[in-house]
Amino acid sequence: MSDDDYKTDQERSWGTHFVSGGVEFATSLFWQSLQNQDAPLAEIVESSQGVLEGADLYCIKKGKTPQFGICVSADGYKPGMNAAAIGLATALSDQPSFVAVFKVPNGWWYVCVRDDVILANGDMLYLSEEDAKKQFMSMLMVPDWKLKIAPPEWNIEDTLYPELEDLLARGSKVKLQKINTKGKMFYVIAGTGAFVVLYVAYQLFMSLFDTTPTVPVIVPVQPKVVQTEEIPPEPKPWENLPDPTAILNSCNNKIMDLLQIMPPGWKIGEITCTSGGASTSWSRMFGRISIADKALNASGLQFSARSISDTGTSVMAALSLDEIKTELSEPTKSMLDLKINLNEFFQSIDQEVSLSDEVYTSPQQNVYRSVKFQFSSNYNPKVWSTLLTKFSGLKINMIKYNPDTGVWEYEGAIYAL
């Protein structure tokens, strides 16, 4: 890299490219899913005008999970540079999920591929070793990595460190190329515009010769019928409970989605999930607000809510859960028997739990009782799903995950007779 490139990178805290085996490789690209491999330009142009404004270079990762990456040449990228992430992903195609950090001449290159997909923030050249290590360690909390790569001096268990130059040499050589916003797109837009103009002209022409008389429509007035209001029977709360298995599994997935958004220089807080969705916030340590905004935009997630604090030091985002069906789950035990069973269950697995009585009086003055539970665990919701759902009348109120400690908190209740 030139001195000017180093200066620009230092201002950003992340780099744009490195040299390996005498070849320049582009890094820190925006990665998004590609829906139409046959005509990708429309999607790429749309992203260059919206998600990453000013992007003028792109590359395409082909395969069963096609993606495209975009970048801005003003940041130091050049047409003809090889896309480093594509080269590594194809070289390790037998490892569909891996997380890696390689020491390169001008920094630490972090790469994260999950199920053959380069994550939105999974291609970043950090100029600070500490930033790269923090990002790598945060992703180790996500389970089921097939391969973990880290510098030997980090002394991280179960990691390897293959030669990067050899991997890139055998990977696919996909180069950055300019985004052509004129060529094909011009003809598509022009053709569409011409069709619209001709259609409108045809409709106006035909309206001049339309002599069909307008026939008024007379709607008979229905006699007003006064009905006696009947109060329907009140449904019991357990007749329409959200499926607890679906909530536990969906919360687990959405929390993992949010956990993978790690903007450089920002710290993720606790992630909370209820039947209404999962949400969290990121607090600024030293990164700019544009970096956090970029990470959220490039995540590929459809947020149900998103906001930035007035001071620009906090960012919040929320995800809706997948469709949750309701079910009938009648209580089967009295309050006393239920407490005995719950204590017996949690004691048998050596899990501390807090139980309390919960009483709800409905608008029709019906009283419903339940046992409320609360506990903390190192096991994720998918593990607890098979254990908790053995109790009939179960509802899940809230799940929290602490990224710093890796501890999950669970709150819920079980209806009693």
C-alpha positions as CSV (number, residue, x, y, z in Angstrom):
1,M,0.0,0.0,0.0
2,S,1.1,3.6,-0.6
3,D,1.6,6.1,2.2
4,D,-1.6,7.8,1.2
5,D,-3.5,4.6,1.6
6,Y,-2.1,4.0,5.0
7,K,-3.1,7.5,6.1
8,T,-6.7,7.0,4.8
9,D,-6.9,3.6,6.5
10,Q,-5.7,5.0,9.8
11,E,-8.4,7.6,9.8
12,R,-11.0,4.8,9.4
13,S,-9.5,2.2,11.7
14,W,-10.0,-0.4,8.9
15,G,-8.2,-1.1,5.7
16,T,-9.4,-1.8,2.1
17,H,-6.8,-4.2,0.7
18,F,-3.6,-6.1,1.4
19,V,-0.9,-7.8,-0.6
20,S,-0.3,-11.6,-0.6
21,G,2.1,-13.3,-3.0
22,G,2.6,-10.1,-4.9
23,V,-1.1,-9.8,-5.6
24,E,-3.5,-7.1,-4.3
25,F,-6.6,-8.4,-2.6
26,A,-9.6,-6.2,-1.8
27,T,-11.2,-6.5,1.7
28,S,-13.9,-4.9,3.8
29,L,-16.6,-5.1,1.1
30,F,-20.4,-4.8,1.7
31,W,-21.8,-8.3,1.1
32,Q,-25.4,-9.0,0.3
33,S,-27.4,-11.9,-1.1
34,L,-28.0,-12.0,-4.8
35,Q,-31.5,-13.0,-5.9
36,N,-31.1,-13.0,-9.7
37,Q,-27.8,-14.4,-11.0
38,D,-28.9,-14.0,-14.6
39,A,-29.5,-10.3,-14.3
40,P,-27.6,-9.1,-11.2
41,L,-27.0,-5.5,-12.3
42,A,-30.4,-4.1,-11.1
43,E,-29.8,-5.4,-7.5
44,I,-26.2,-4.1,-7.5
45,V,-27.2,-0.6,-8.8
46,E,-30.0,-0.4,-6.2
47,S,-27.6,-1.2,-3.4
48,S,-25.0,1.3,-4.7
49,Q,-27.6,4.0,-4.6
50,G,-29.2,3.1,-1.2
51,V,-27.3,0.7,1.1
52,L,-23.8,2.0,0.3
53,E,-24.2,5.3,-1.5
54,G,-21.4,6.1,-3.9
55,A,-20.4,2.5,-4.4
56,D,-18.9,2.1,-7.9
57,L,-17.2,-1.3,-7.9
58,Y,-18.6,-4.8,-7.4
59,C,-17.8,-8.5,-7.6
60,I,-20.0,-11.6,-7.6
61,K,-19.6,-14.8,-5.6
62,K,-21.3,-17.6,-7.5
63,G,-22.5,-20.9,-6.2
64,K,-25.5,-22.3,-4.3
65,T,-25.7,-19.2,-2.2
66,P,-24.8,-16.3,-4.6
67,Q,-23.8,-13.0,-3.2
68,F,-22.3,-9.7,-4.4
69,G,-19.9,-7.3,-2.7
70,I,-19.7,-3.6,-3.4
71,C,-17.2,-0.9,-2.4
72,V,-16.3,2.8,-3.2
73,S,-13.2,3.4,-5.3
74,A,-12.6,6.7,-3.4
75,D,-11.7,4.6,-0.3
76,G,-8.7,3.1,-2.1
77,Y,-10.2,0.2,-4.1
78,K,-9.3,-0.3,-7.8
79,P,-10.8,-2.3,-10.7
80,G,-9.0,-5.5,-11.2
81,M,-8.3,-6.2,-7.5
82,N,-9.1,-9.8,-6.4
83,A,-11.9,-10.2,-3.9
84,A,-10.1,-11.8,-0.9
85,A,-13.2,-13.1,0.8
86,I,-14.3,-15.0,-2.4
87,G,-10.8,-16.5,-2.8
88,L,-10.8,-17.8,0.8
89,A,-14.4,-19.0,0.8
90,T,-13.9,-21.0,-2.3
91,A,-10.5,-22.4,-1.1
92,L,-12.3,-23.6,2.0
93,S,-15.5,-24.7,0.3
94,D,-15.4,-28.0,2.2
95,Q,-15.8,-26.0,5.4
96,P,-19.2,-24.2,5.0
97,S,-18.9,-22.4,8.4
98,F,-15.6,-20.9,9.5
99,V,-14.3,-17.9,11.4
100,A,-10.8,-16.7,10.8
101,V,-8.2,-14.0,11.5
102,F,-5.0,-13.8,9.4
103,K,-2.1,-11.5,10.1
104,V,-1.4,-9.6,6.9
105,P,1.3,-6.9,6.2
106,N,-0.9,-4.0,7.1
107,G,-3.3,-5.4,9.7
108,W,-5.4,-8.3,10.8
109,W,-7.9,-9.7,8.2
110,Y,-11.1,-11.0,9.8
111,V,-13.3,-13.4,7.8
112,C,-16.6,-15.0,8.8
113,V,-18.6,-17.5,6.6
114,R,-21.7,-19.2,7.9
115,D,-23.4,-21.9,5.8
116,D,-21.5,-20.8,2.7
117,V,-22.6,-17.2,3.2
118,I,-20.1,-14.4,3.8
119,L,-21.7,-12.5,6.7
120,A,-22.5,-8.8,6.2
121,N,-19.7,-7.8,8.6
122,G,-17.6,-10.9,7.9
123,D,-14.9,-9.4,5.7
124,M,-13.0,-6.7,7.6
125,L,-9.3,-5.7,7.6
126,Y,-8.7,-4.3,11.1
127,L,-5.7,-2.1,11.6
128,S,-5.8,-2.8,15.3
129,E,-5.0,-6.3,16.6
130,E,-7.2,-5.7,19.7
131,D,-10.2,-4.9,17.5
132,A,-9.7,-8.0,15.4
133,K,-9.3,-10.2,18.4
134,K,-12.4,-8.8,20.1
135,Q,-14.5,-9.5,17.0
136,F,-13.1,-13.0,16.7
137,M,-13.8,-13.8,20.3
138,S,-17.3,-12.5,20.1
139,M,-18.0,-14.9,17.2
140,L,-16.7,-17.9,19.1
141,M,-19.8,-17.6,21.3
142,V,-21.8,-18.7,18.3
143,P,-21.8,-22.5,18.2
144,D,-21.1,-25.1,15.4
145,W,-18.1,-23.6,13.6
146,K,-16.5,-26.3,11.4
147,L,-13.1,-24.4,11.3
148,K,-11.5,-21.7,13.5
149,I,-8.4,-19.9,12.3
150,A,-6.4,-17.5,14.5
151,P,-2.7,-16.4,14.9
152,P,-0.7,-18.9,17.0
153,E,0.4,-16.2,19.4
154,W,-3.2,-15.7,20.5
155,N,-3.1,-19.2,22.1
156,I,-6.8,-19.9,21.4
157,E,-7.9,-23.5,21.9
158,D,-9.0,-25.6,18.8
159,T,-7.7,-23.0,16.3
160,L,-5.5,-23.7,13.2
161,Y,-3.4,-21.3,11.2
162,P,-2.9,-22.5,7.5
163,E,-0.8,-20.4,5.1
164,L,-3.0,-17.6,3.7
165,E,-0.9,-17.3,0.5
166,D,-1.5,-20.9,-0.4
167,L,-5.3,-20.7,0.3
168,L,-5.7,-17.6,-1.8
169,A,-3.6,-19.2,-4.6
170,R,-6.0,-22.1,-4.9
171,G,-9.2,-20.1,-4.4
172,S,-11.3,-18.4,-7.2
173,K,-9.9,-15.3,-8.7
174,V,-12.8,-12.9,-8.9
175,K,-11.9,-9.3,-9.6
176,L,-13.6,-6.0,-8.8
177,Q,-15.2,-4.3,-11.8
178,K,-17.0,-1.0,-12.4
179,I,-20.7,-0.7,-11.9
180,N,-22.2,0.3,-15.2
181,T,-25.3,2.3,-14.4
182,K,-25.9,3.3,-18.1
183,G,-25.7,0.3,-20.5
184,K,-28.3,-2.3,-19.9
185,M,-30.2,-0.3,-17.2
186,F,-30.7,2.5,-19.6
187,Y,-32.5,0.3,-22.1
188,V,-34.6,-1.4,-19.4
189,I,-35.7,2.0,-18.1
190,A,-36.2,3.5,-21.5
191,G,-38.2,0.4,-22.7
192,T,-40.4,0.5,-19.6
193,G,-41.0,4.3,-20.0
194,A,-42.0,3.9,-23.6
195,F,-44.5,1.1,-22.8
196,V,-46.1,3.3,-20.1
197,V,-46.4,6.3,-22.5
198,L,-48.0,4.1,-25.2
199,Y,-50.4,2.5,-22.8
200,V,-51.6,5.9,-21.4
201,A,-52.0,7.3,-24.9
202,Y,-54.1,4.2,-25.9
203,Q,-56.4,4.6,-22.9
204,L,-56.9,8.3,-23.7
205,F,-57.6,7.5,-27.4
206,M,-60.2,4.8,-26.6
207,S,-62.0,7.0,-24.0
208,L,-62.8,9.5,-26.8
209,F,-64.9,6.9,-28.6
210,D,-66.5,5.2,-25.6
211,T,-70.2,5.9,-25.9
212,T,-71.5,3.4,-23.4
213,P,-74.1,5.1,-21.3
214,T,-73.6,5.2,-17.5
215,V,-76.3,3.3,-15.7
216,P,-77.0,4.4,-12.2
217,V,-76.8,1.6,-9.6
218,I,-79.7,1.7,-7.1
219,V,-79.0,-0.1,-3.9
220,P,-82.0,-1.1,-1.8
221,V,-82.0,0.1,1.8
222,Q,-82.0,-2.8,4.2
223,P,-84.4,-2.6,7.1
224,K,-82.6,-1.9,10.4
225,V,-82.7,-4.8,12.7
226,V,-82.0,-4.3,16.4
227,Q,-80.4,-7.3,18.0
228,T,-79.9,-8.0,21.6
229,E,-76.3,-7.9,22.6
230,E,-75.0,-11.2,23.9
231,I,-71.8,-11.4,25.9
232,P,-69.8,-14.3,24.5
233,P,-68.2,-16.7,26.9
234,E,-64.7,-15.6,28.0
235,P,-61.9,-17.6,26.5
236,K,-59.5,-19.0,29.1
237,P,-55.9,-17.8,28.7
238,W,-54.5,-21.3,28.0
239,E,-56.9,-21.8,25.1
240,N,-54.8,-19.4,22.9
241,L,-51.2,-19.6,24.1
242,P,-48.3,-18.8,21.7
243,D,-46.5,-22.0,20.9
244,P,-43.6,-22.1,23.4
245,T,-41.4,-24.3,21.3
246,A,-41.7,-21.8,18.4
247,I,-41.0,-18.9,20.6
248,L,-37.9,-20.5,22.1
249,N,-36.5,-21.6,18.8
250,S,-37.3,-18.3,17.0
251,C,-35.8,-16.2,19.9
252,N,-32.7,-18.3,19.7
253,N,-32.4,-17.7,15.9
254,K,-33.1,-13.9,16.1
255,I,-30.7,-13.4,19.0
256,M,-28.0,-15.2,17.0
257,D,-28.8,-12.9,14.1
258,L,-28.3,-9.8,16.2
259,L,-25.2,-11.2,17.9
260,Q,-23.4,-11.4,14.6
261,I,-23.7,-7.7,14.0
262,M,-20.4,-6.4,15.5
263,P,-19.5,-2.9,14.2
264,P,-15.8,-2.1,14.8
265,G,-15.5,0.3,17.8
266,W,-19.0,-0.5,19.1
267,K,-20.1,-2.8,22.0
268,I,-23.3,-4.9,21.8
269,G,-25.5,-4.9,25.0
270,E,-28.0,-7.4,26.3
271,I,-30.3,-8.9,23.8
272,T,-34.0,-9.3,24.9
273,C,-36.6,-11.4,23.2
274,T,-40.3,-11.7,23.8
275,S,-43.2,-12.9,21.7
276,G,-43.1,-9.4,20.2
277,G,-39.6,-9.8,18.9
278,A,-35.9,-9.5,19.7
279,S,-34.0,-6.3,20.3
280,T,-30.7,-4.9,21.5
281,S,-28.5,-1.8,21.3
282,W,-24.9,-1.1,20.6
283,S,-22.9,1.6,22.5
284,R,-20.0,3.5,21.1
285,M,-16.5,2.9,22.3
286,F,-14.5,4.6,19.6
287,G,-16.1,3.8,16.3
288,R,-18.0,6.3,14.2
289,I,-21.8,6.2,13.8
290,S,-21.4,5.6,10.1
291,I,-19.6,2.3,10.9
292,A,-22.5,1.1,13.0
293,D,-25.0,2.2,10.4
294,K,-23.0,0.3,7.7
295,A,-23.0,-2.9,9.7
296,L,-26.7,-2.8,10.2
297,N,-27.4,-2.0,6.6
298,A,-25.1,-4.7,5.4
299,S,-26.5,-7.4,7.7
300,G,-29.3,-8.3,5.3
301,L,-31.8,-8.4,8.2
302,Q,-35.3,-6.9,8.0
303,F,-35.5,-4.8,11.1
304,S,-38.9,-4.1,12.6
305,A,-37.5,-1.1,14.4
306,R,-34.3,0.9,14.4
307,S,-33.1,4.1,16.0
308,I,-30.1,6.2,16.8
309,S,-29.7,8.3,20.0
310,D,-29.5,12.1,19.7
311,T,-25.9,12.0,20.9
312,G,-25.0,9.4,18.3
313,T,-23.5,7.1,20.9
314,S,-26.2,4.4,20.9
315,V,-27.9,2.4,18.2
316,M,-31.0,0.2,18.7
317,A,-32.4,-2.4,16.4
318,A,-35.2,-5.0,16.7
319,L,-36.3,-8.1,14.7
320,S,-39.8,-9.6,14.6
321,L,-40.1,-13.3,15.3
322,D,-41.1,-15.8,12.7
323,E,-44.8,-16.6,12.6
324,I,-45.9,-18.0,15.9
325,K,-49.0,-20.1,16.0
326,T,-51.2,-20.4,19.1
327,E,-52.3,-23.6,20.7
328,L,-54.6,-25.1,23.4
329,S,-52.5,-26.1,26.4
330,E,-54.7,-26.8,29.4
331,P,-53.3,-27.0,32.9
332,T,-53.1,-30.4,34.5
333,K,-52.0,-29.7,38.1
334,S,-52.9,-27.6,41.1
335,M,-50.7,-24.8,42.3
336,L,-49.2,-27.0,45.1
337,D,-48.6,-30.0,42.8
338,L,-47.1,-27.8,40.1
339,K,-44.6,-26.2,42.5
340,I,-43.6,-29.6,43.8
341,N,-43.1,-30.9,40.2
342,L,-41.2,-27.8,39.1
343,N,-38.8,-27.9,42.1
344,E,-38.3,-31.6,41.6
345,F,-37.5,-31.1,38.0
346,F,-35.0,-28.3,38.4
347,Q,-33.3,-30.0,41.4
348,S,-32.9,-33.2,39.3
349,I,-30.8,-31.3,36.8
350,D,-29.0,-29.2,39.5
351,Q,-30.5,-25.9,38.2
352,E,-31.4,-23.0,40.5
353,V,-34.8,-21.5,39.9
354,S,-37.0,-18.9,41.5
355,L,-40.8,-19.7,41.7
356,S,-43.6,-17.3,42.7
357,D,-47.4,-17.3,42.6
358,E,-49.2,-15.3,39.9
359,V,-52.9,-14.4,40.0
360,Y,-54.8,-12.8,37.1
361,T,-58.4,-11.5,37.4
362,S,-60.1,-11.2,34.0
363,P,-62.6,-8.5,33.0
364,Q,-65.4,-10.9,33.7
365,Q,-64.0,-11.4,37.2
366,N,-62.7,-14.9,36.5
367,V,-59.5,-15.8,38.5
368,Y,-56.7,-17.6,36.8
369,R,-53.6,-18.8,38.7
370,S,-50.1,-19.7,37.5
371,V,-46.6,-20.4,38.8
372,K,-44.1,-17.9,37.6
373,F,-40.5,-19.1,37.1
374,Q,-37.2,-17.4,36.5
375,F,-33.7,-18.8,36.1
376,S,-30.3,-18.3,34.5
377,S,-28.4,-20.8,32.4
378,N,-25.4,-21.3,30.1
379,Y,-27.6,-23.4,27.8
380,N,-29.5,-21.8,24.8
381,P,-33.3,-21.8,24.2
382,K,-33.1,-24.8,21.8
383,V,-31.8,-27.0,24.7
384,W,-34.4,-25.8,27.1
385,S,-37.2,-26.2,24.6
386,T,-37.2,-30.0,25.0
387,L,-37.2,-29.7,28.8
388,L,-39.7,-26.9,29.5
389,T,-42.4,-28.0,27.0
390,K,-43.1,-31.1,29.0
391,F,-45.3,-28.9,31.2
392,S,-48.8,-28.2,29.9
393,G,-50.0,-24.6,30.2
394,L,-46.6,-23.1,29.5
395,K,-46.0,-19.6,28.4
396,I,-42.6,-17.9,27.7
397,N,-42.6,-14.3,28.8
398,M,-39.0,-13.2,28.2
399,I,-35.5,-14.5,27.2
400,K,-32.3,-12.4,27.7
401,Y,-28.8,-13.1,26.5
402,N,-25.7,-11.4,27.9
403,P,-22.9,-11.4,25.2
404,D,-20.2,-10.6,27.8
405,T,-21.0,-13.5,30.1
406,G,-22.6,-15.9,27.7
407,V,-25.5,-16.4,30.2
408,W,-29.2,-16.8,29.2
409,E,-32.0,-15.6,31.5
410,Y,-35.5,-17.2,31.2
411,E,-38.8,-15.9,32.5
412,G,-42.2,-17.6,32.1
413,A,-45.2,-19.1,33.8
414,I,-47.3,-22.3,33.9
415,Y,-51.0,-22.2,34.4
416,A,-52.5,-24.2,37.3
417,L,-55.9,-25.7,37.9
